[in-house]
Amino acid sequence: MADIKKLCENLEKNGFHAVYFDTAKEAADYLDAKLDGRTIGMGGSMTIKDMGLVDRLPTHNTFYSHWTGSTHEQAAGAEVYLSSVNGVAETGELINIDGTGNRVASTIYGHKELYLIVGINKVESSFEQALWRARNIASPKNAQRLGVQTPCAVKGDRCYDCNSPQRICKALTVLWRKPNAISYAEVILVGESLGY
């Protein structure tokens, strides 16, 4: 069972504002109310899409995402960036793996505000376990979703650290602390399983 109190304390110590909601609906309502009249970018987060925010936020914000036909460059130029993570440790490290690099780059630099939405399924007790989760659970599921023919997608059981030309795992980021260039960063933890 994840120790949410410990995780929130460690995230706060690392410069992130941390909030917790029992349900994805509560978290979506919170973000929908908080982000109004803003310019928002996001990558290909299944977490955020499944929460309905890809439909809700564009009704009262300028919203850039490939889900809505925007380019990576448009999303990268937004004042606010939304993402999820592939794994988070109770010790406060946030881990993402990316193929194109747009998502991991935007969680480090280029935006005034960063919001990371994280389902309970992505919380692990240690950095090593969160990294293992990102590589061996999230990445194979994303490869399957994208229809690539990598060993992890075909077998669906783990990362093979492959040399496939279709490999989607090309960049890894670990946010140990809030990046200096981002004025405000918030981690929204949700007590439901979301995304991969």
Stockholm file with secondary structure:
# STOCKHOLM 1.0

chainA/1-196         MADIKKLCENLEKNGFHAVYFDTAKEAADYLDAKLDGRTIGMGGSMTIKDMGLVDRLPTHNTFYSHWTGSTHEQAAGAEVYLSSVNGVAETGELINIDGTGNRVASTIYGHKELYLIVGINKVESSFEQALWRARNIASPKNAQRLGVQTPCAVKGDRCYDCNSPQRICKALTVLWRKPNAISYAEVILVGESLGY
#=GR chainA/1-196 SS CCCHHHHHHHHHHTTCEEEEESSHHHHHHHHHHHCCSCEEEECCCHHHHHTTHHHHGGGTSEEECGGGTCCHHHHHTCSEEEECCSEEETTSCEEEEESSSHHHHHTTSSCSEEEEEEEGGGEESSHHHHHHHIIIIIHHHHHHHHTCCCHHHHHCSSCCCCCCTTCCCCEEEEESSCCTTCSEEEEEEESSCCCC
#=GC SS_cons         CCCHHHHHHHHHHTTCEEEEESSHHHHHHHHHHHCCSCEEEECCCHHHHHTTHHHHGGGTSEEECGGGTCCHHHHHTCSEEEECCSEEETTSCEEEEESSSHHHHHTTSSCSEEEEEEEGGGEESSHHHHHHHIIIIIHHHHHHHHTCCCHHHHHCSSCCCCCCTTCCCCEEEEESSCCTTCSEEEEEEESSCCCC
//
